[in-house]
Amino acid sequence: MKLNELIKSFSIALSNEEAEVLKKVNPVQPLQGFSPREQVIIENLIRKSLVSKILKDNIVMVVQNDFGTS
């Protein structure tokens, strides 16, 4: 039996603050464009695999993953 057969759906726990910052990361944006507090929250979202970092022209960009909104 496969795992996806056992678990029909799952969600990743988000705080209200994380959910608000996740909404702001919709298009690809530079990480430096966020406040220091939001940058910490974005790092947490990266650990939860909801946001990805992309290095483009020596600028760290962040983008929401496709499955980020659940």
N, C-alpha and C positions, 0 to 999 in steps of 0.2 A: 504494500500500500504506500502510495506517495504522500509526502508531507502536505502538498496542496489539496489532497483529497481529505485529509484529516482536518486541516484548518481552512475553512471556507473563506474567511477574511480575517485580517489582523490589522491593528492600528498601532501606531507608535505614539506613545504618550507625549503630549506637548503642553507646556504651560501656556497661559494666555499671552504672555510676553513673546514666547517663541513663535506662536501662531501669527502674531502681528508682524514680526520681523520676517517670517517666511513669506508672507504676502508681498512684502516690499522687494523681495529678491526675484520677482517674476521675470523681467528681462535680464540679460547678462549685464552685470554692473560691477564697477571696480569696488573692491573691499574697502579701500580708503575713503569712499564716498559715504560710509556709514559712521555713526558716532562710535566712540570707544566701547560703550556698553553694547551697542548693536553688534559690533565686531566680535565681542565675547560670545554673544548669543549665536551668531553665525558659526563660530567655531564649534559650539555645542551641536548645532544642526548638521555640521559636516560630520561629526562623530556619529550622529544618528543616521547618516546616509540620506539626509533629506536635501542637502545642498552639496554642490561640488565646487572645488577650486579649479580655476583654469589660469595658467600663466600665459599671457599674451603680451609680447613686446615689453617684457620686464615689468608688467603690471599684473597684480593678482586680481583676477575677475572671479565673481561668484555667480552661480546659476542654480536655480531650483531644479531638482531631479524630477523626471516625469511622474514618478509615483509619489512625489512629495505631498500632494494634497490628498488626504484620505478622509 
